[in-house]
């Protein structure tokens, strides 16, 4: 018996399962980003030669969780005329 014991090596199928689980966590359910409203930048800005503004609001989903949302759109005076 050696003085330093090592855990048994994982089988090939266990390594594949661990890899798959990590892949699913990183793509399908990635960790949530933490940021402040200031990180979103200015509420008014120019893009494509038009002035836009950001409207921030909250929605409550079917599970009762509050979602922080932002909607960017041209200012009313900058919107293209309807066709």
N, CA, C and O of each residue as an XYZ file, in Angstrom:
332
protein
N       0.848     -1.186      0.000
C       0.000      0.000      0.000
C       0.884      1.237      0.000
O       1.827      1.335      0.786
N       0.572      2.198     -0.901
C       1.395      3.403     -0.975
C       0.910      4.437      0.016
O      -0.231      4.388      0.477
N       1.787      5.375      0.340
C       1.462      6.401      1.322
C       0.442      7.401      0.769
O      -0.339      7.979      1.525
N       0.452      7.600     -0.543
C      -0.513      8.521     -1.157
C      -1.486      7.709     -1.993
O      -1.108      7.101     -2.994
N      -2.724      7.706     -1.578
C      -3.719      6.966     -2.351
C      -4.363      7.904     -3.362
O      -4.630      9.067     -3.061
N      -4.607      7.396     -4.551
C      -5.208      8.176     -5.616
C      -6.604      7.633     -5.886
O      -6.828      6.424     -5.813
N      -7.550      8.529     -6.200
C      -8.888      8.038     -6.514
C      -8.842      7.196     -7.784
O      -7.992      7.422     -8.646
N      -9.742      6.232     -7.907
C      -9.740      5.402     -9.105
C     -10.049      6.258    -10.335
O     -10.798      7.232    -10.260
N      -9.455      5.874    -11.464
C      -9.692      6.603    -12.708
C     -11.113      6.343    -13.181
O     -11.644      5.242    -13.036
N     -11.723      7.388    -13.753
C     -13.089      7.266    -14.267
C     -13.083      6.418    -15.531
O     -12.138      6.460    -16.318
N     -14.141      5.657    -15.712
C     -14.271      4.851    -16.924
C     -14.532      5.780    -18.107
O     -14.881      6.948    -17.932
N     -14.359      5.245    -19.300
C     -14.596      6.022    -20.514
C     -16.029      6.540    -20.540
O     -16.258      7.704    -20.868
N     -16.989      5.696    -20.202
C     -18.394      6.123    -20.228
C     -18.653      7.212    -19.183
O     -19.443      8.122    -19.433
N     -18.010      7.135    -18.031
C     -18.175      8.170    -17.010
C     -17.555      9.485    -17.483
O     -18.119     10.551    -17.241
N     -16.406      9.424    -18.153
C     -15.781     10.638    -18.683
C     -16.670     11.281    -19.745
O     -16.802     12.504    -19.781
N     -17.284     10.465    -20.613
C     -18.189     10.992    -21.640
C     -19.389     11.663    -20.975
O     -19.804     12.746    -21.389
N     -19.945     11.025    -19.949
C     -21.097     11.597    -19.235
C     -20.719     12.922    -18.579
O     -21.482     13.885    -18.647
N     -19.551     12.978    -17.945
C     -19.108     14.218    -17.304
C     -18.915     15.325    -18.345
O     -19.297     16.472    -18.111
N     -18.324     14.980    -19.491
C     -18.118     15.951    -20.558
C     -19.467     16.460    -21.069
O     -19.648     17.666    -21.242
N     -20.406     15.558    -21.311
C     -21.724     15.924    -21.815
C     -22.445     16.831    -20.809
O     -23.031     17.842    -21.195
N     -22.402     16.475    -19.537
C     -23.055     17.295    -18.506
C     -22.451     18.700    -18.464
O     -23.179     19.683    -18.327
N     -21.132     18.797    -18.580
C     -20.470     20.102    -18.580
C     -20.863     20.902    -19.819
O     -21.076     22.111    -19.735
N     -20.959     20.236    -20.965
C     -21.352     20.893    -22.203
C     -22.773     21.441    -22.078
O     -23.031     22.586    -22.449
N     -23.682     20.640    -21.563
C     -25.065     21.078    -21.382
C     -25.124     22.281    -20.447
O     -25.825     23.251    -20.733
N     -24.396     22.230    -19.332
C     -24.404     23.355    -18.385
C     -23.853     24.627    -19.015
O     -24.338     25.719    -18.720
N     -22.849     24.505    -19.875
C     -22.216     25.695    -20.437
C     -22.987     26.298    -21.602
O     -22.884     27.500    -21.845
N     -23.756     25.491    -22.329
C     -24.477     26.001    -23.500
C     -25.954     26.198    -23.205
O     -26.497     27.273    -23.460
N     -26.594     25.204    -22.687
C     -28.034     25.267    -22.481
C     -28.385     26.052    -21.229
O     -29.354     26.811    -21.239
N     -27.646     25.896    -20.181
C     -27.905     26.626    -18.936
C     -26.619     27.282    -18.444
O     -26.069     26.895    -17.413
N     -26.136     28.297    -19.206
C     -24.891     28.948    -18.765
C     -25.120     29.733    -17.480
O     -26.254     30.097    -17.166
N     -24.056     29.993    -16.743
C     -24.199     30.804    -15.534
C     -24.750     32.182    -15.887
O     -24.419     32.736    -16.936
N     -25.569     32.721    -15.036
C     -26.161     34.034    -15.286
C     -25.106     35.124    -15.080
O     -24.318     35.088    -14.135
N     -25.121     36.074    -15.982
C     -24.207     37.208    -15.865
C     -24.736     38.173    -14.813
O     -25.945     38.374    -14.695
N     -23.849     38.753    -14.072
C     -24.206     39.761    -13.084
C     -23.736     41.108    -13.608
O     -22.551     41.287    -13.892
N     -24.653     42.052    -13.739
C     -24.288     43.375    -14.200
C     -25.259     44.393    -13.624
O     -26.328     44.039    -13.128
N     -24.877     45.649    -13.697
C     -25.736     46.727    -13.209
C     -26.390     47.403    -14.407
O     -25.968     47.213    -15.547
N     -27.414     48.186    -14.139
C     -28.090     48.911    -15.216
C     -27.121     49.869    -15.910
O     -27.257     50.132    -17.105
N     -26.158     50.381    -15.174
C     -25.166     51.284    -15.753
C     -24.337     50.570    -16.832
O     -23.872     51.204    -17.779
N     -24.155     49.256    -16.688
C     -23.391     48.494    -17.672
C     -24.065     48.447    -19.038
O     -23.409     48.121    -20.028
N     -25.356     48.763    -19.119
C     -26.074     48.750    -20.390
C     -25.724     49.940    -21.270
O     -26.058     49.957    -22.455
N     -25.061     50.925    -20.704
C     -24.674     52.099    -21.480
C     -25.731     53.179    -21.416
O     -26.676     53.093    -20.631
N     -25.566     54.203    -22.250
C     -26.498     55.330    -22.200
C     -27.898     54.926    -22.650
O     -28.060     54.031    -23.480
N     -28.904     55.592    -22.095
C     -30.293     55.292    -22.461
C     -30.629     55.863    -23.839
O     -31.560     55.384    -24.487
N     -29.890     56.881    -24.300
C     -30.087     57.438    -25.642
C     -28.766     57.370    -26.388
O     -27.706     57.625    -25.817
N     -28.834     57.025    -27.671
C     -27.630     56.894    -28.480
C     -28.000     57.004    -29.946
O     -29.176     56.920    -30.299
N     -27.012     57.188    -30.798
C     -27.222     57.265    -32.242
C     -26.668     56.011    -32.889
O     -25.553     55.582    -32.591
N     -27.462     55.427    -33.779
C     -27.049     54.229    -34.518
C     -27.654     54.326    -35.912
O     -28.846     54.597    -36.057
N     -26.847     54.109    -36.920
C     -27.336     54.175    -38.291
C     -27.870     55.547    -38.672
O     -28.763     55.667    -39.510
N     -27.315     56.581    -38.049
C     -27.751     57.934    -38.359
C     -29.061     58.332    -37.698
O     -29.571     59.423    -37.956
N     -29.616     57.473    -36.852
C     -30.880     57.767    -36.158
C     -30.657     57.723    -34.656
O     -29.833     56.958    -34.153
N     -31.416     58.566    -33.945
C     -31.354     58.545    -32.488
C     -32.286     57.450    -31.968
O     -33.420     57.302    -32.425
N     -31.776     56.695    -31.006
C     -32.539     55.611    -30.390
C     -32.591     55.820    -28.880
O     -31.813     56.588    -28.313
N     -33.515     55.127    -28.252
C     -33.557     55.151    -26.790
C     -33.860     53.747    -26.282
O     -34.436     52.915    -26.983
N     -33.457     53.521    -25.058
C     -33.656     52.225    -24.400
C     -34.733     52.384    -23.341
O     -34.691     53.310    -22.531
N     -35.687     51.484    -23.355
C     -36.736     51.475    -22.326
C     -36.525     50.217    -21.493
O     -36.563     49.106    -22.022
N     -36.306     50.385    -20.208
C     -36.093     49.262    -19.294
C     -37.396     48.958    -18.569
O     -38.114     49.871    -18.161
N     -37.697     47.682    -18.411
C     -38.924     47.279    -17.733
C     -38.761     45.878    -17.172
O     -37.766     45.203    -17.436
N     -39.742     45.448    -16.400
C     -39.728     44.117    -15.802
C     -40.947     43.330    -16.258
O     -42.031     43.884    -16.439
N     -40.754     42.040    -16.440
C     -41.842     41.111    -16.736
C     -41.786     39.995    -15.710
O     -40.710     39.653    -15.220
N     -42.924     39.430    -15.387
C     -42.970     38.268    -14.506
C     -43.365     37.076    -15.374
O     -44.397     37.104    -16.044
N     -42.538     36.027    -15.357
C     -42.819     34.871    -16.200
C     -43.805     33.924    -15.513
O     -44.254     34.185    -14.397
N     -44.134     32.829    -16.189
C     -45.125     31.875    -15.682
C     -44.682     31.232    -14.368
O     -45.523     30.783    -13.590
N     -43.389     31.184    -14.114
C     -42.891     30.601    -12.861
C     -42.823     31.623    -11.729
O     -42.391     31.302    -10.623
N     -43.253     32.861    -12.011
C     -43.248     33.899    -10.991
C     -41.912     34.602    -10.834
O     -41.730     35.362     -9.883
N     -40.974     34.369    -11.741
C     -39.663     35.019    -11.684
C     -39.716     36.352    -12.416
O     -40.340     36.460    -13.472
N     -39.067     37.359    -11.861
C     -39.030     38.676    -12.482
C     -37.869     38.742    -13.461
O     -36.724     38.461    -13.108
N     -38.181     39.115    -14.693
C     -37.174     39.264    -15.740
C     -36.912     40.749    -15.952
O     -37.849     41.535    -16.087
N     -35.640     41.133    -15.983
C     -35.249     42.499    -16.287
C     -35.092     42.586    -17.801
O     -34.337     41.809    -18.385
N     -35.783     43.508    -18.440
C     -35.799     43.587    -19.901
C     -35.422     44.988    -20.375
O     -35.593     45.971    -19.654
N     -34.910     45.058    -21.594
C     -34.621     46.329    -22.249
C     -35.122     46.240    -23.675
O     -34.996     45.205    -24.329
N     -35.699     47.351    -24.155
C     -36.163     47.421    -25.535
C     -35.554     48.667    -26.149
O     -35.758     49.776    -25.655
N     -34.802     48.481    -27.231
C     -34.181     49.595    -27.928
C     -35.009     49.884    -29.168
O     -35.407     48.970    -29.891
N     -35.264     51.163    -29.407
C     -36.021     51.531    -30.603
C     -35.686     52.963    -30.982
O     -35.211     53.737    -30.151
N     -35.937     53.318    -32.257
C     -35.709     54.710    -32.664
C     -36.664     55.637    -31.925
O     -37.773     55.243    -31.564
N     -36.224     56.867    -31.704
C     -37.131     57.873    -31.151
C     -38.303     58.034    -32.126
O     -38.126     57.824    -33.326
N     -39.484     58.398    -31.645
C     -40.638     58.537    -32.540
C     -40.362     59.441    -33.751
O     -40.843     59.168    -34.850
N     -39.592     60.508    -33.551
C     -39.283     61.411    -34.658
C     -38.289     60.804    -35.631
O     -38.104     61.343    -36.722
N     -37.645     59.708    -35.277
C     -36.620     59.080    -36.119
C     -37.127     57.829    -36.837
O     -36.392     57.220    -37.614
N     -38.350     57.454    -36.586
C     -38.869     56.221    -37.190
C     -39.158     56.427    -38.664
O     -39.597     57.503    -39.071
N     -38.912     55.394    -39.472
C     -39.243     55.512    -40.903
C     -40.755     55.647    -41.100
O     -41.543     55.136    -40.304
N     -41.136     56.326    -42.148
C     -42.569     56.496    -42.447
C     -43.172     55.149    -42.819
O     -42.517     54.332    -43.467
N     -44.431     54.909    -42.409
C     -45.081     53.652    -42.788
C     -45.238     53.557    -44.304
O     -45.374     54.575    -44.982
N     -45.220     52.362    -44.820
C     -45.346     52.174    -46.276
C     -46.778     52.176    -46.711
O     -47.063     52.030    -47.900
